[in-house]
Amino acid sequence: MIKKVLIFEVDGIRVSTSKEYKAEPTKEQVLKDMKEWFFQNFYMWFAVKENGTEKNLEDWYESKEGVQ
């Protein structure tokens, strides 16, 4: 088995995880594995700031649907 350590850094904060492969992985495979691992393990919050108030992106969008 080939062991790789996948490393992420966001705003100076580094996190990492180990992944084992049966053969040397391609760049595309490593990117796919990194994305899958990251989105499974880290919460991301998307918001819109409007008139000085932050709203969760989904809540903001739903509040605008009736305005069209």
Secondary structure by P-SEA (a helix, b strand, c coil): cbbbbbbbbcccccccbbbbbcccccaaaaaaaaaaaaaacbbbbbbbbcccccccaaaaaaaacccc
